[in-house]
Each structure stands twice: as structure tokens, then as C-alpha cells.
Amino acid sequence: MRFRSAFSFLIVSLILCLTVGTGHAQDDAPVIIQSLNNLIAVNPNSGGVIALTDFTAPAGASFAAISPDARFIAYNIIPPNVVETLNRVGGVGGGALPSDIWMLEIATGSATPIATQPPDASFLVDGVPDKGIARALPTWSPDGDALAWSELSYPGGAEQLMVYDLASGESAVVVDSIPPSVGVPVPPDVRWGEPGILVRSTQFIDGGGFMQDQLLLYAPDGTPLTSLPIGTQSQFPLAYIWLYDVNTPVIGVLFNDLRWITIEPMSGSIQALDGTPELYGLRAGGASLRVRLVEWSQDAYTWGIYTPADQEIGRFSQSVFNPDAFSISPDGSAVAVVPSMIEAGVLPDTLFIYRANGDIRGYPIGERGGYNIAQVVWGPTAWLLYRAGDNGSEPVACNALTPRLFVGGQGRVLPGDPNNLRSVPGITGRVQGIIPGGAVFSVIGGPECGDGFTWWLINYNGITGWTAEGDGIDYWVEPAG
């Protein structure tokens, strides 16, 4: 198999089935916001609002996780028996409430429960023992075939790691006893990356002298892979993200002293962050707008929005590090933002849409004070490690054959092996998808030279990325039409 096919099938299922079923261009996909107990779809072109859920407090839907194919969102809700109790007794403290997990198909609005309470569930009912399950927010597998979350059964139950298989519609316990965290009982945070499922547990250290986070990495079948202690008595983590350092997945950690580190998950190797976190649209790959953390202090976090050519088109600020407050359209051409620090005269719950052509529009969501936007979801995204000079730097000289493609034309992969689509024009770029042998694509940018190959920015079946034209001996693609 030629070089161009290497690693293709590791993540191809992640991006070949994305949302075209809505009947609209991907930039018309709704922006989903979580606000005042409900999930709401906002038209990015008109600002029109449609409710996806219809809860009345104390019922409600939690934050949503969008699937890698952009078809579904998964979210938690407060189950009916708990809603009845809350209406009867008011607020309840002392730990996480029982919760169910639902999955909603974005195109149809059809919602399905995938994890519910046991038939004999009870919550603060006189004369009846409590019984219920609290669940963490769900997280999608990188290939989009499964969901994972942690569960805490009570009273007195163990913390468990669950995996739900979309094909079978069944869930299974893959870890039956996660080390319980100290403090108020809550199911631990779960994040699924390519190396495995990351679970955060907090433990007392030095005889109870201080609490320290433990990052527990499990294989999808529950096999323990590694345990990573993070933090000291004076330095504790504020945020974790899966982060790609070119093609290598690492864990990015932000501490309370504003220091960033990266952790190689299998070896536990720790390094100071060499660059800055940058979010991009997973579907659009190298053609996506980027949201980059450019400045941060105890009082403010400033993000810049950049084109693939590294041209800044806008900035916004937050009072805290909150990546739930922005997202990127499925086609990568626009960014949706609800900044927490905005200028006077702007409604506090305004959804801003930044487009690659420089157009910026603000849509007030509801009446003044009528919404409190907690989360923005648009398309599937991933974090990259950005270093100055990554974009726009001069590539090395090509040792490939004379280019035959041209911008605005079409190309065809020669019969045989597929061609990779990568995030940047080089063999270290993350694979975004493949173009099968014989398939036709549109050429939208290039050429660029990298690693001895000629690269073109192309669009195939709605997927955008860089593909190599050939090596010094053979063409892998040819002009079409």
C-alpha cells in the first residue's frame, strides 16, 4: 500500500457520513444553544429560533454533545420522578441529582432516551428508600459509533463507566468500580479521545493534606491503560482538553496559575505547552476557520478568529476559560460566539456569527434578560496545538512531478489506492478523510509544497483538506473533465 493510504481507515468513519440530510448547505446547519433549561436551534442566517426541547423548570436539558457526523446531539435531562420531588420540596443539595441521557437527531428533531432510571426509582419520597442513577455528561467516541459516560448509583453505589453502542442500541458497564472522588458525590467527568476514555477522579494526598486530580485512561472495553496524577497543593487544574500536536493526541491542562502543560497519555510525559490551543472544524479540516487563545490573565481570556491563511477576522473576550461559549460551523466557514465580556449597549445574550468573508452579525436571543446562554454547539470540532509560523510559512521545495491540477478545476484519484485528506499540506497533517480511487473532487487552493510532495486544497463530497498529487515517480491524481 502506498504512503497516501497510511492511517486512512483509522478515522475515516469519523467524517464520511456527515450531515447532508437536512437538505441545506452545511453553513445553514442550526446553531444549538443551551439556555434556561432547554436546547434551542438558531438559524445562523436569520436569527430565527426553534425550541428543540420544551421543559419547564425545574425540568430541563443539560449541555449537549454533538456527534462527529453532526447528526445527533446527546444530553442529560432531569427524570420525571425527580422533577416531581423538586416541585414538591424545592431545591435539593448534597450531590448530583439523578439524570437520564437522551439522543436527538438534529435534522428531524426526534429524541430517544438511551439511559433512564430503574423501574423502582425513588427520590425523597416518604417511607420509600431512595434509588436512582446520577450520570455525567455523555462524550462521543472519535469514530461516532458510541457514547460514554460515568454513573453513580445511590445510595451507596459504586461509580461506573458506561459505553453505549449506537448500532445495537445497548449500553454496557465497562468499568464497574472507578476510584471514588472525595467530596460531594458526583459522577466523574469523562472525555473520549483517540487513545481512550479519560476519567477525572480527585483524591486526598499526603494523608489528607491536599486534593489531587487523577486522570484515569481506559480502553473502550474498560481495560486500564494509565493513571496520571496532576497538580500540587498550590496548583490545581482548571480545564482539560484533548489536543492534537500535529497528529499526536495529548492532554492539554490549564492550571489556576494560568500555566498550560501537555501530557502524553500513555507515557505520562509532561511538557510546558509549546504554542497555544486552537479550535477548528473537524469536517472542514484545513479549510476551517480557527478560534485561537491569544491572551489570558486572571481577569480575561481573549480569543482570535483566523482564516486558514492566518488572517485575523475578529476577537472576543471571556471572563473565564469557557470553550462551551463558541463553536464552528460544519463547513468551517463561520464561527458562533456568545462572549461573556461585551461592549455596552449589546444585549447580554447575543449570538454573534463571524464569517470568513469578514461579515459579523449579532442575533439577540429572546427578550432582554429572557435567556441565559450557557453553551453554543454548531459543528463537530477538535483542538490543535498552534505554533507561530504553522500557517503561511514557506514550504520546502517539491521533488514531485510537474503539477497538472489547477484551482477552479476538478481532479480524479487514479484507480487503486485512495488518497488521504490532511489538515495541513504535509505528511504530519492530521488525516481528515480519504478520496477513493476513481473519485472526482474540486480543487479550491494550492499548490503547496511539503515533505517532497505537491499538495492541493480540495473538496470531496463536502469534506475539505489537502491531498498530495504524487511523488517524484508517480501521479496519484489526474485532471478530470
matplotlib code that plots the C-alpha trace (Angstrom):
import matplotlib.pyplot as plt

x = [0.0, 1.4, 2.1, -1.0, -3.2, -1.5, -3.7, -6.7, -9.1, -8.2, -10.7, -12.5, -15.7, -15.4, -16.0, -17.5, -21.2, -21.7, -24.9, -26.2, -29.6, -31.0, -31.4, -29.3, -25.7, -23.7, -23.4, -27.2, -27.0, -28.6, -26.6, -27.7, -27.7, -28.4, -30.4, -32.7, -33.4, -33.8, -32.0, -32.7, -31.9, -30.9, -30.9, -27.4, -28.7, -31.8, -31.5, -34.8, -35.3, -36.9, -37.1, -35.7, -36.9, -39.8, -39.1, -40.4, -38.3, -37.3, -37.2, -34.5, -31.9, -28.2, -25.3, -25.3, -22.5, -22.6, -21.7, -18.7, -21.0, -23.1, -26.3, -27.1, -26.8, -26.7, -27.7, -28.9, -32.3, -33.8, -36.1, -39.9, -39.8, -37.1, -39.0, -42.0, -39.9, -38.3, -41.7, -42.8, -39.8, -37.9, -34.1, -32.0, -28.3, -25.7, -24.7, -25.6, -29.3, -30.4, -30.4, -31.3, -29.5, -31.3, -30.1, -31.8, -31.5, -30.9, -32.5, -35.8, -35.9, -36.7, -35.4, -34.8, -33.9, -30.8, -30.2, -33.0, -33.8, -34.6, -38.3, -38.4, -36.5, -37.5, -36.2, -37.1, -40.5, -41.6, -41.4, -39.7, -35.9, -34.1, -32.9, -31.6, -28.7, -26.7, -24.9, -22.1, -22.4, -22.0, -19.0, -18.8, -16.2, -13.9, -15.5, -19.0, -20.1, -20.5, -21.1, -19.5, -20.4, -20.0, -22.7, -23.2, -25.9, -27.3, -27.5, -24.0, -23.4, -20.0, -19.0, -19.1, -18.0, -20.7, -20.4, -23.5, -23.2, -25.3, -25.6, -27.1, -28.8, -27.4, -25.2, -22.7, -20.7, -17.0, -15.5, -17.6, -15.6, -14.0, -12.0, -14.5, -13.7, -13.5, -16.1, -19.7, -20.7, -20.9, -20.2, -16.8, -16.1, -15.5, -13.7, -13.2, -10.1, -8.3, -6.1, -9.0, -11.6, -10.3, -11.9, -11.2, -11.0, -10.0, -8.1, -6.6, -2.8, -0.3, -2.6, -5.3, -3.0, -4.5, -6.6, -5.0, -6.6, -6.0, -6.6, -7.5, -7.3, -9.2, -9.5, -13.0, -13.5, -12.6, -9.0, -7.0, -4.2, -2.6, -3.2, -1.8, -1.6, -2.0, -1.4, 0.1, -1.2, -1.0, -1.5, -4.8, -6.3, -9.0, -9.6, -8.7, -8.9, -7.9, -5.4, -3.6, 0.0, 0.1, -1.0, -0.3, -3.2, -2.1, -4.0, -3.9, -4.2, -4.8, -3.8, -5.1, -1.8, -2.6, 0.2, -0.6, 1.0, 0.6, 0.6, 1.4, -1.3, 0.4, 3.9, 2.7, 5.4, 4.7, 5.8, 5.1, 2.6, 4.7, 2.2, -1.5, -4.8, -6.7, -10.2, -11.0, -14.0, -13.4, -15.4, -13.7, -10.1, -7.5, -10.1, -11.7, -11.7, -9.8, -10.5, -7.2, -6.5, -4.2, -4.1, -5.1, -4.9, -6.7, -9.3, -9.9, -9.3, -9.1, -9.7, -8.9, -10.8, -8.5, -8.7, -6.8, -4.2, -3.9, -5.7, -7.4, -11.1, -12.3, -11.6, -13.8, -13.2, -14.4, -14.1, -13.3, -11.9, -15.1, -14.9, -18.6, -19.4, -18.3, -18.4, -17.6, -20.0, -19.8, -18.3, -15.8, -16.8, -18.3, -17.9, -20.7, -19.8, -21.6, -18.9, -19.1, -17.4, -19.0, -19.4, -22.1, -25.3, -25.2, -27.8, -26.1, -27.4, -26.4, -25.2, -22.6, -21.8, -18.4, -18.0, -14.8, -15.7, -15.5, -19.3, -20.2, -23.9, -25.4, -28.7, -30.3, -31.8, -35.2, -36.2, -33.7, -32.8, -35.1, -32.3, -29.1, -27.0, -24.8, -23.5, -23.1, -22.9, -22.7, -20.5, -18.0, -14.7, -11.3, -8.4, -5.0, -1.7, -0.9, 2.6, 3.6, 4.6, 2.5, 0.3, 1.7, 5.3, 7.3, 7.2, 10.3, 11.0, 9.0, 10.6, 7.4, 6.3, 5.1, 1.7, -1.2, -4.2, -5.3, -7.5, -11.1, -10.8, -11.5, -9.3, -9.7, -7.9, -6.3, -7.8, -6.4, -5.5, -7.3, -5.7, -5.6, -7.1, -5.0, -5.4, -2.2, -0.1, 2.4, 2.5, 2.3, -1.1, -3.9, -5.9, -9.4, -10.7, -10.0, -10.8, -11.5, -9.8, -11.7, -13.5, -13.7, -13.0, -12.9, -9.6, -10.0, -6.5, -2.8, -0.4, 1.8, 5.0, 5.6, 7.7, 8.6, 5.1, 2.8, -0.4, -3.7, -6.6, -9.6, -13.2, -14.5, -18.1, -18.3, -15.0, -12.2, -8.5, -5.1, -4.2, -0.9, -0.7, 2.0, 5.6, 8.7, 7.8, 4.0, 1.0, -1.8, -4.4, -5.1, -7.2, -10.8, -13.2]
y = [0.0, 3.4, 6.1, 8.0, 5.3, 5.1, 5.7, 6.3, 3.9, 4.8, 7.8, 7.6, 6.7, 9.8, 12.1, 10.4, 10.4, 14.0, 15.9, 16.5, 15.0, 18.3, 19.5, 22.6, 23.6, 22.9, 26.6, 26.6, 23.9, 25.3, 26.7, 24.9, 26.7, 25.5, 28.2, 28.2, 24.5, 24.0, 23.3, 25.8, 25.8, 29.2, 29.8, 31.3, 33.4, 34.9, 34.5, 32.6, 30.4, 26.9, 25.1, 21.6, 20.8, 22.1, 21.9, 24.0, 24.4, 22.5, 20.1, 20.8, 19.6, 19.9, 20.7, 18.9, 16.9, 16.8, 13.6, 13.5, 13.1, 16.1, 14.1, 13.8, 15.6, 13.7, 15.4, 14.8, 15.6, 15.5, 12.5, 12.9, 11.4, 13.9, 16.8, 15.8, 15.9, 19.2, 20.7, 19.4, 20.2, 22.8, 22.8, 19.8, 19.9, 17.4, 15.9, 15.2, 14.7, 11.6, 12.1, 10.4, 10.6, 11.3, 11.5, 13.8, 13.7, 17.3, 17.0, 15.6, 16.8, 13.2, 12.4, 9.0, 8.0, 5.9, 5.7, 6.1, 5.4, 1.9, 1.0, 1.3, 4.6, 6.9, 10.3, 11.8, 10.0, 9.5, 5.9, 4.8, 4.2, 6.4, 4.7, 6.4, 6.9, 10.2, 10.4, 12.6, 14.4, 12.0, 12.1, 10.7, 8.2, 9.6, 7.4, 8.4, 4.8, 5.0, 7.3, 7.0, 8.5, 7.7, 6.7, 6.9, 4.7, 5.6, 5.4, 3.9, 2.6, 2.4, 4.8, 3.0, 3.7, 3.0, 2.7, 2.9, 1.3, 3.1, 0.2, -2.2, 0.5, -1.2, 0.1, -1.9, -1.4, -1.4, -0.4, -1.4, 0.5, 3.8, 5.1, 7.4, 11.1, 12.9, 15.5, 15.7, 12.5, 13.2, 11.0, 12.0, 13.9, 11.7, 12.7, 10.3, 10.8, 8.6, 7.0, 6.0, 7.2, 9.8, 9.9, 12.5, 11.4, 13.6, 12.0, 13.1, 13.1, 13.1, 11.9, 14.3, 17.3, 18.3, 17.0, 16.0, 15.1, 11.7, 11.2, 7.6, 6.4, 3.3, 1.5, 1.4, -2.1, -0.8, -2.1, 0.3, 2.0, 4.5, 6.8, 10.3, 12.4, 16.1, 19.2, 20.2, 21.7, 25.2, 24.4, 22.8, 22.2, 24.5, 22.7, 19.6, 19.2, 16.5, 18.4, 17.3, 18.2, 17.7, 14.0, 13.1, 13.3, 14.8, 16.1, 19.9, 21.1, 24.7, 25.4, 28.0, 29.9, 30.2, 27.7, 25.2, 21.8, 18.9, 15.2, 12.3, 10.0, 6.6, 7.5, 10.3, 12.6, 16.3, 19.3, 23.0, 24.0, 24.8, 27.0, 27.8, 25.9, 26.4, 25.0, 24.0, 22.4, 18.7, 18.4, 21.2, 20.3, 22.6, 24.9, 25.7, 29.0, 28.7, 30.0, 30.6, 31.6, 34.6, 36.3, 35.2, 36.6, 36.2, 38.6, 37.8, 35.3, 36.7, 34.6, 35.4, 34.1, 33.3, 32.2, 29.1, 31.7, 33.0, 36.3, 37.6, 38.5, 39.1, 38.9, 38.3, 38.0, 35.9, 36.4, 32.7, 29.9, 28.7, 26.8, 26.0, 29.6, 29.2, 26.8, 26.4, 25.7, 22.2, 23.6, 25.7, 29.0, 30.6, 30.8, 31.3, 33.1, 34.3, 36.3, 36.9, 40.3, 42.6, 46.3, 48.4, 48.6, 45.0, 42.6, 40.2, 37.1, 38.0, 35.2, 36.6, 34.9, 35.6, 34.6, 34.0, 36.9, 39.4, 39.6, 39.8, 39.6, 39.7, 38.0, 38.8, 35.5, 36.2, 39.3, 41.3, 39.0, 36.3, 33.8, 32.9, 31.1, 28.5, 26.6, 27.0, 24.0, 24.1, 21.5, 18.8, 20.4, 19.4, 21.2, 21.6, 23.0, 26.1, 27.4, 30.7, 30.1, 26.9, 28.7, 30.7, 29.6, 28.9, 25.2, 23.2, 22.7, 20.0, 16.9, 15.8, 15.7, 18.8, 19.9, 19.2, 20.3, 23.9, 25.9, 26.0, 22.7, 19.2, 16.2, 12.5, 9.9, 7.3, 3.8, 1.8, 3.1, 6.1, 9.5, 11.0, 14.3, 16.1, 19.2, 20.8, 20.3, 17.7, 14.1, 15.2, 16.8, 15.1, 12.8, 14.3, 11.6, 9.7, 10.0, 6.6, 5.5, 6.9, 9.6, 13.2, 16.2, 20.0, 21.9, 25.1, 26.1, 25.4, 24.2, 24.0, 22.0, 19.9, 16.8, 16.4, 16.3, 18.8, 19.4, 20.8, 22.1, 20.2, 19.5, 15.9, 15.1, 18.1, 17.2, 19.8, 19.1, 18.8, 15.9, 15.0, 15.0, 12.4, 11.7, 12.0, 9.0, 8.5, 10.7, 9.7, 12.1, 13.5, 16.4, 15.4, 16.9]
z = [0.0, -0.9, 1.6, 0.8, 2.3, 5.6, 8.6, 6.3, 7.9, 11.5, 11.4, 8.0, 9.7, 11.7, 8.8, 5.8, 6.9, 7.9, 7.8, 4.3, 5.2, 6.2, 2.6, 3.3, 2.8, 5.9, 6.8, 7.2, 9.9, 13.0, 15.9, 19.0, 22.3, 25.8, 27.6, 30.7, 30.8, 27.1, 23.9, 21.1, 17.4, 15.9, 12.1, 11.5, 8.6, 10.0, 13.8, 13.9, 16.9, 17.2, 20.5, 20.4, 23.9, 25.8, 29.5, 32.3, 35.4, 37.4, 34.5, 31.9, 29.5, 30.2, 27.9, 24.5, 22.9, 19.1, 17.2, 14.9, 11.9, 13.1, 13.0, 16.7, 20.0, 23.3, 26.5, 30.1, 31.5, 35.0, 35.1, 35.8, 39.3, 40.4, 38.8, 40.9, 44.1, 43.2, 42.6, 46.0, 48.2, 46.3, 45.9, 47.0, 47.9, 48.7, 45.4, 41.8, 41.0, 39.2, 35.4, 32.2, 28.8, 25.6, 22.0, 19.4, 15.6, 14.6, 11.1, 12.3, 16.0, 17.0, 20.5, 22.1, 25.6, 25.8, 29.6, 32.1, 35.8, 37.1, 37.2, 41.0, 41.2, 44.1, 45.2, 48.6, 48.9, 52.5, 53.5, 50.3, 50.1, 47.7, 44.5, 41.4, 39.0, 38.5, 35.2, 33.9, 30.6, 27.7, 25.4, 21.8, 20.6, 17.9, 15.3, 16.3, 16.9, 20.7, 23.7, 27.1, 30.5, 34.2, 36.5, 40.3, 41.7, 45.1, 47.8, 48.3, 44.8, 43.0, 40.2, 36.9, 33.3, 30.7, 26.9, 24.6, 21.1, 18.5, 16.2, 18.8, 20.9, 24.0, 26.8, 29.0, 32.1, 31.0, 34.4, 37.4, 40.0, 39.3, 42.3, 44.0, 44.2, 47.6, 48.5, 47.4, 45.5, 41.7, 38.7, 37.4, 34.2, 31.1, 27.8, 24.9, 22.7, 20.2, 22.9, 25.1, 27.6, 30.1, 33.5, 36.1, 39.8, 42.8, 45.7, 49.0, 49.0, 51.8, 54.5, 53.5, 53.2, 49.8, 47.0, 43.7, 40.4, 38.9, 35.2, 34.6, 31.0, 29.9, 26.6, 25.2, 26.6, 30.1, 30.2, 32.4, 30.4, 32.7, 35.8, 35.7, 38.9, 38.1, 40.3, 43.6, 46.8, 45.3, 41.6, 40.6, 37.1, 35.8, 32.5, 30.4, 26.7, 24.2, 22.0, 18.7, 18.5, 14.7, 14.5, 18.1, 20.7, 24.0, 27.0, 27.5, 31.1, 32.2, 35.9, 38.3, 37.9, 34.1, 33.2, 30.4, 30.1, 27.7, 28.8, 26.5, 27.8, 27.6, 28.9, 31.2, 29.8, 30.8, 28.9, 29.1, 26.3, 23.2, 21.5, 22.2, 21.9, 18.7, 17.8, 14.2, 12.4, 12.2, 9.0, 7.1, 8.2, 6.7, 5.2, 8.6, 10.4, 13.7, 17.2, 19.0, 22.5, 22.1, 25.5, 29.0, 32.5, 35.8, 34.6, 30.9, 28.2, 24.7, 21.6, 18.0, 14.9, 12.0, 8.4, 7.1, 5.8, 9.4, 8.8, 11.9, 11.3, 14.8, 18.6, 21.6, 25.4, 28.3, 32.0, 32.4, 30.2, 28.6, 25.3, 25.6, 24.6, 20.9, 18.1, 14.4, 11.5, 10.0, 6.8, 8.7, 7.1, 10.2, 14.0, 16.5, 19.7, 22.9, 24.6, 28.4, 28.1, 25.5, 24.9, 26.4, 24.5, 23.3, 24.8, 27.2, 25.4, 21.8, 19.5, 17.1, 13.8, 12.3, 8.7, 6.7, 4.3, 7.3, 7.8, 11.5, 12.7, 16.1, 16.9, 20.3, 21.5, 23.1, 25.1, 27.1, 30.1, 28.7, 28.1, 29.8, 27.1, 28.7, 25.7, 21.9, 19.6, 15.8, 14.2, 15.4, 16.4, 17.7, 19.3, 17.7, 19.1, 17.2, 16.9, 15.3, 11.7, 11.3, 8.7, 5.9, 6.2, 3.0, 2.2, 1.2, -2.5, -4.1, -5.5, -7.2, -10.8, -12.6, -11.2, -13.6, -11.5, -11.2, -8.8, -10.0, -11.9, -11.0, -10.3, -10.1, -8.0, -10.2, -9.8, -6.9, -3.5, -2.1, -1.4, 2.1, 3.0, 5.6, 7.8, 6.5, 3.4, 4.7, 5.9, 9.5, 9.0, 10.7, 8.4, 7.8, 5.4, 2.2, -1.5, -3.0, -6.3, -9.3, -7.2, -8.6, -6.4, -6.8, -6.5, -4.4, -3.4, -3.8, -4.9, -1.7, -1.3, 1.8, 2.6, -1.1, -2.4, -4.2, -2.2, -3.3, -1.1, -2.4, -1.6, -1.9, -1.1, 1.3, 3.0, 2.6, 3.1, 1.5, -0.8, -2.5, -6.3, -6.4, -5.6, -7.8, -9.8, -10.0, -10.2, -7.8, -9.2, -12.6, -14.1, -14.6, -17.2]

ax = plt.figure().add_subplot(projection="3d")
ax.plot(x, y, z, "-o")
ax.set_aspect("equal")
plt.show()
